[in-house]
Amino acid sequence: MLASTVIAFLVSCSKTETNPASNPGSSTDPSSGRSFIELRGAADKWQAASNRLNPVDSIGLQHNLSLSYILQKTTYEKLNNADSVYAQSFAYGNQRFGAAANAFKPLFTVTQLSAFYRSAEAAVPTTSSLLDMTGLTGVSRDYLGRIITYLYNQNTAGLPVETIKQQIVSWEAGIASLNITSRERIALYAFGSTARYSLYAWVDAVYPGNPGGHITLQRLGLFGWIATVTCDAVGGTLGAIAGGPVGGVIAGAAFSGGVAAISRYNGW
C-alpha cells in the first residue's frame, strides 16, 4: 500500500513538474505599497535538502514550490488571512494534482486552517498542541515527538542548516522499523521531507519591513524561523494522514506562509 501510494504521487509530480528555478519566491513592489515575502533559493539550493532514502521525498520539493506559489499570489499583509492562503494552496494543488487535490478539500477545511492561525496569534503553539494537531497516537506520536522536541527550540534555531538537516535524516532512518500503520509511516516521512525542504526555503527568506516609510527586507527572527519550519512539517503530517502525499503538500504549504507572518507580527 505504501509503495503504490508513493508511486502514484511520484507519477503525478513527474507529469506536472515545473522548473523550481523559475519559481524562486516573491519580491517587493514599493511603488504600489504592496509587498511580499521573498524566498531566496530555488532548485540548486533546495536539492541540498533531499534524502533519497525517504520514499515520499517529493513532498518536500512540492511543498517549496507550493509555498513559492502562495507567496507570489498573497501579499505579506494577507498571509495571516486563512481564506486567502487556503485558496492559493488549493489553486497550486489543483494545478499540480488535479482531482486528487479536489478529493482532499473536504478533509482539510478552511475552518481548520483559520482555527490554527487564530490559536497561533493568541500564543506560541506548544509542542503538545502541535502533536495533538497531527492526530497521531501511540508509537508514531512518541516518535514524532522526538524530532519536534529537537526542532522546536531556540538552541536548534542557532545551528547550521546542514546540522539540523542531518538530525532529521537520522530520525527518518528509524521510521521503517516502527510497528505502525502504512498511513502513519507516510505521515512521519512527510514530516521529515517537509521539514528538510522548509529549512532550506526559510533560512534565507526575507519579509518586507517599513521603517520610516521605506520598504526594507528583513529576516525572520531565530525562533520565528524554526517555528515556521516545525509548523510547516506538522501541516504536512496531518495533511498526509488525511489525504496522503498530495494532502501533505497542500496542508504543509497552507500552514507555512501564515505562520511566518504571525511569528513576525508577534515578535517570536
Salt bridges, closest charged atoms under 4 A:
GLU38 OE2 - ARG40 NE 3.35
ASP57 OD1 - ARG196 NH2 2.53
GLU121 OE1 - ARG118 NE 2.85
ASP132 OD1 - ARG141 NH1 2.91
GLU172 OE1 - ARG196 NE 2.83
ASP204 OD2 - LYS45 NZ 2.20
ASP204 OD1 - ARG219 NH1 3.26
ASP232 OD2 - HIS63 NE2 3.42
